Amino acid sequence: MLKTKKLILLSILISQALVLNLIERAIPVPIPVPGVKLGLANVISLFTIIVFGLKETILVVILRTLLGSFFAGGISSFFYSLAGGLLSAIIMSYLYINWKSLFSIPTISVAGAIFHNIGQIIVASIVLSNIYLFYYLPILLISGVITGVIIGFTVQFSISPLKRILKIN
């Protein structure tokens, strides 16, 4: 892929991830548990893993998190989101690169959602010096599985048409 085309596509992906992040913040979640969210921007992370790989995905996650925290978050949301996003990207990338013949895209997405929640709980327990925050983990894992399946199927059904439109292998 040409450098210019790659740069433009990555810029579009970062802006899409940011918009999805901001939309997600505006949607009320019916479960009153801190950390439960839809994970809409993970559509872009998983797409970036499939099309480009881990290095580019990390760039997308960092810039989305930085800009999202700047526009609608704060310093604490930056660290929680960054930890979850990076851990999620690393796990999903590892599974996709090494095990895509064994695991479906929705399964990889679920693993990413689970590790996103684990990353956020680890940072929160460190920042707040409260190990009891891990009691939230079962609820976060259940919500992560549900949203991970939805995000995974969204990517699975949209990846082929998007690759054809963008003329990507």
C-alpha positions as a Markdown table, in Angstrom:
| # | Residue | x | y | z |
|---|---|---|---|---|
| 1 | Met | 0.0 | 0.0 | 0.0 |
| 2 | Leu | 1.3 | 3.4 | -0.9 |
| 3 | Lys | 2.5 | 5.5 | 2.1 |
| 4 | Thr | 0.0 | 8.4 | 1.3 |
| 5 | Lys | -2.9 | 6.0 | 1.0 |
| 6 | Lys | -2.0 | 4.3 | 4.2 |
| 7 | Leu | -1.6 | 7.6 | 6.0 |
| 8 | Ile | -5.0 | 8.8 | 4.7 |
| 9 | Leu | -6.7 | 5.6 | 5.7 |
| 10 | Leu | -5.2 | 5.6 | 9.2 |
| 11 | Ser | -6.3 | 9.2 | 9.6 |
| 12 | Ile | -9.8 | 8.3 | 8.6 |
| 13 | Leu | -9.7 | 5.3 | 11.0 |
| 14 | Ile | -8.5 | 7.5 | 13.9 |
| 15 | Ser | -11.3 | 10.1 | 13.2 |
| 16 | Gln | -13.9 | 7.3 | 13.0 |
| 17 | Ala | -12.7 | 5.8 | 16.3 |
| 18 | Leu | -12.9 | 9.2 | 17.9 |
| 19 | Val | -16.4 | 9.9 | 16.7 |
| 20 | Leu | -17.5 | 6.4 | 17.9 |
| 21 | Asn | -15.9 | 7.1 | 21.2 |
| 22 | Leu | -17.7 | 10.4 | 21.6 |
| 23 | Ile | -21.0 | 8.9 | 20.5 |
| 24 | Glu | -20.6 | 6.1 | 23.0 |
| 25 | Arg | -20.0 | 8.6 | 25.8 |
| 26 | Ala | -23.4 | 10.2 | 25.0 |
| 27 | Ile | -25.3 | 6.9 | 25.1 |
| 28 | Pro | -26.6 | 6.0 | 28.6 |
| 29 | Val | -25.8 | 2.5 | 29.6 |
| 30 | Pro | -28.7 | 0.8 | 31.5 |
| 31 | Ile | -26.3 | -1.0 | 33.9 |
| 32 | Pro | -25.2 | 1.4 | 36.7 |
| 33 | Val | -21.7 | -0.2 | 37.0 |
| 34 | Pro | -18.6 | 1.9 | 36.4 |
| 35 | Gly | -16.7 | 0.8 | 33.3 |
| 36 | Val | -19.6 | -0.9 | 31.5 |
| 37 | Lys | -19.8 | 0.5 | 28.0 |
| 38 | Leu | -20.5 | -0.6 | 24.4 |
| 39 | Gly | -17.0 | -0.4 | 23.1 |
| 40 | Leu | -18.0 | 1.0 | 19.7 |
| 41 | Ala | -14.5 | 2.2 | 18.9 |
| 42 | Asn | -13.2 | -1.4 | 19.1 |
| 43 | Val | -14.8 | -1.9 | 15.6 |
| 44 | Ile | -12.1 | 0.4 | 14.3 |
| 45 | Ser | -9.3 | -1.3 | 16.4 |
| 46 | Leu | -10.2 | -4.7 | 15.2 |
| 47 | Phe | -10.5 | -3.5 | 11.6 |
| 48 | Thr | -7.1 | -1.9 | 11.9 |
| 49 | Ile | -5.6 | -5.1 | 13.2 |
| 50 | Ile | -7.0 | -7.1 | 10.3 |
| 51 | Val | -5.9 | -4.6 | 7.6 |
| 52 | Phe | -2.6 | -3.2 | 9.0 |
| 53 | Gly | -1.4 | -5.0 | 12.1 |
| 54 | Leu | -0.5 | -4.3 | 15.7 |
| 55 | Lys | 1.8 | -1.2 | 15.2 |
| 56 | Glu | -0.8 | 0.8 | 13.3 |
| 57 | Thr | -3.5 | -0.4 | 15.8 |
| 58 | Ile | -1.5 | 0.9 | 18.7 |
| 59 | Leu | -1.2 | 4.3 | 16.9 |
| 60 | Val | -5.0 | 4.4 | 16.4 |
| 61 | Val | -5.7 | 3.4 | 20.0 |
| 62 | Ile | -3.3 | 5.9 | 21.5 |
| 63 | Leu | -4.5 | 8.8 | 19.3 |
| 64 | Arg | -8.2 | 7.9 | 19.8 |
| 65 | Thr | -7.7 | 7.7 | 23.5 |
| 66 | Leu | -5.7 | 11.0 | 23.7 |
| 67 | Leu | -8.2 | 12.9 | 21.6 |
| 68 | Gly | -11.2 | 11.4 | 23.2 |
| 69 | Ser | -9.9 | 12.3 | 26.7 |
| 70 | Phe | -9.1 | 15.8 | 25.5 |
| 71 | Phe | -12.6 | 16.4 | 24.0 |
| 72 | Ala | -14.8 | 14.6 | 26.6 |
| 73 | Gly | -12.8 | 12.9 | 29.3 |
| 74 | Gly | -10.0 | 13.8 | 31.5 |
| 75 | Ile | -6.7 | 12.5 | 32.6 |
| 76 | Ser | -8.1 | 9.6 | 34.6 |
| 77 | Ser | -10.2 | 8.4 | 31.7 |
| 78 | Phe | -7.2 | 8.7 | 29.5 |
| 79 | Phe | -5.2 | 6.2 | 31.6 |
| 80 | Tyr | -8.1 | 3.8 | 32.0 |
| 81 | Ser | -8.9 | 3.8 | 28.3 |
| 82 | Leu | -5.3 | 3.6 | 27.3 |
| 83 | Ala | -4.6 | 0.6 | 29.5 |
| 84 | Gly | -7.7 | -1.2 | 28.3 |
| 85 | Gly | -7.3 | -0.3 | 24.7 |
| 86 | Leu | -3.6 | -1.3 | 24.5 |
| 87 | Leu | -4.1 | -4.6 | 26.3 |
| 88 | Ser | -7.1 | -5.3 | 24.1 |
| 89 | Ala | -5.2 | -4.5 | 20.9 |
| 90 | Ile | -2.3 | -6.6 | 21.9 |
| 91 | Ile | -4.5 | -9.7 | 22.7 |
| 92 | Met | -6.7 | -9.3 | 19.6 |
| 93 | Ser | -3.6 | -8.8 | 17.4 |
| 94 | Tyr | -1.9 | -11.9 | 18.8 |
| 95 | Leu | -5.0 | -14.0 | 18.4 |
| 96 | Tyr | -5.6 | -12.8 | 14.8 |
| 97 | Ile | -2.0 | -13.1 | 13.6 |
| 98 | Asn | -1.4 | -16.5 | 15.3 |
| 99 | Trp | -4.8 | -18.2 | 15.6 |
| 100 | Lys | -7.2 | -16.7 | 13.0 |
| 101 | Ser | -7.7 | -20.2 | 11.6 |
| 102 | Leu | -8.9 | -21.4 | 15.0 |
| 103 | Phe | -10.7 | -18.3 | 16.4 |
| 104 | Ser | -13.4 | -16.4 | 14.6 |
| 105 | Ile | -13.4 | -12.6 | 14.4 |
| 106 | Pro | -16.3 | -12.4 | 17.0 |
| 107 | Thr | -14.3 | -14.7 | 19.4 |
| 108 | Ile | -11.2 | -12.5 | 18.9 |
| 109 | Ser | -13.4 | -9.4 | 19.6 |
| 110 | Val | -14.7 | -11.0 | 22.8 |
| 111 | Ala | -11.2 | -11.7 | 24.0 |
| 112 | Gly | -10.3 | -8.1 | 23.3 |
| 113 | Ala | -13.4 | -6.8 | 25.2 |
| 114 | Ile | -12.5 | -9.0 | 28.2 |
| 115 | Phe | -8.9 | -7.9 | 28.3 |
| 116 | His | -10.0 | -4.2 | 27.8 |
| 117 | Asn | -12.0 | -4.6 | 31.0 |
| 118 | Ile | -9.2 | -6.4 | 32.8 |
| 119 | Gly | -6.7 | -3.6 | 31.8 |
| 120 | Gln | -9.1 | -0.9 | 33.1 |
| 121 | Ile | -9.7 | -2.7 | 36.4 |
| 122 | Ile | -5.9 | -3.2 | 36.9 |
| 123 | Val | -5.3 | 0.6 | 36.4 |
| 124 | Ala | -8.3 | 1.6 | 38.6 |
| 125 | Ser | -7.2 | -0.7 | 41.4 |
| 126 | Ile | -3.6 | 0.8 | 41.3 |
| 127 | Val | -4.8 | 4.4 | 41.0 |
| 128 | Leu | -7.4 | 4.0 | 43.8 |
| 129 | Ser | -5.3 | 1.6 | 45.8 |
| 130 | Asn | -8.3 | -0.6 | 46.1 |
| 131 | Ile | -8.0 | -4.3 | 45.2 |
| 132 | Tyr | -11.8 | -4.7 | 45.9 |
| 133 | Leu | -12.5 | -3.2 | 42.5 |
| 134 | Phe | -11.9 | -6.6 | 41.1 |
| 135 | Tyr | -15.4 | -7.5 | 42.4 |
| 136 | Tyr | -16.7 | -5.6 | 39.4 |
| 137 | Leu | -14.9 | -7.9 | 37.1 |
| 138 | Pro | -17.7 | -10.6 | 36.7 |
| 139 | Ile | -20.2 | -7.9 | 35.6 |
| 140 | Leu | -17.6 | -6.3 | 33.3 |
| 141 | Leu | -16.8 | -9.7 | 31.8 |
| 142 | Ile | -20.4 | -10.5 | 31.1 |
| 143 | Ser | -20.9 | -7.1 | 29.4 |
| 144 | Gly | -17.6 | -7.6 | 27.6 |
| 145 | Val | -18.7 | -10.9 | 26.1 |
| 146 | Ile | -22.1 | -9.4 | 25.0 |
| 147 | Thr | -20.6 | -6.3 | 23.4 |
| 148 | Gly | -17.6 | -8.2 | 22.1 |
| 149 | Val | -19.9 | -10.6 | 20.1 |
| 150 | Ile | -21.8 | -7.6 | 18.6 |
| 151 | Ile | -18.6 | -5.8 | 17.7 |
| 152 | Gly | -17.0 | -8.9 | 16.3 |
| 153 | Phe | -20.0 | -9.7 | 14.0 |
| 154 | Thr | -20.1 | -6.1 | 12.9 |
| 155 | Val | -16.4 | -6.3 | 11.8 |
| 156 | Gln | -16.9 | -9.8 | 10.3 |
| 157 | Phe | -19.7 | -8.7 | 8.1 |
| 158 | Ser | -18.2 | -5.5 | 7.1 |
| 159 | Ile | -14.5 | -6.4 | 6.5 |
| 160 | Ser | -14.8 | -8.0 | 3.0 |
| 161 | Pro | -16.9 | -5.1 | 1.5 |
| 162 | Leu | -14.6 | -2.5 | 3.0 |
| 163 | Lys | -11.5 | -4.3 | 1.7 |
| 164 | Arg | -13.0 | -4.3 | -1.8 |
| 165 | Ile | -14.0 | -0.7 | -1.6 |
| 166 | Leu | -10.6 | 0.4 | -0.4 |
| 167 | Lys | -8.8 | -2.1 | -2.7 |
| 168 | Ile | -6.9 | -3.7 | 0.2 |
| 169 | Asn | -5.7 | -7.3 | 0.1 |
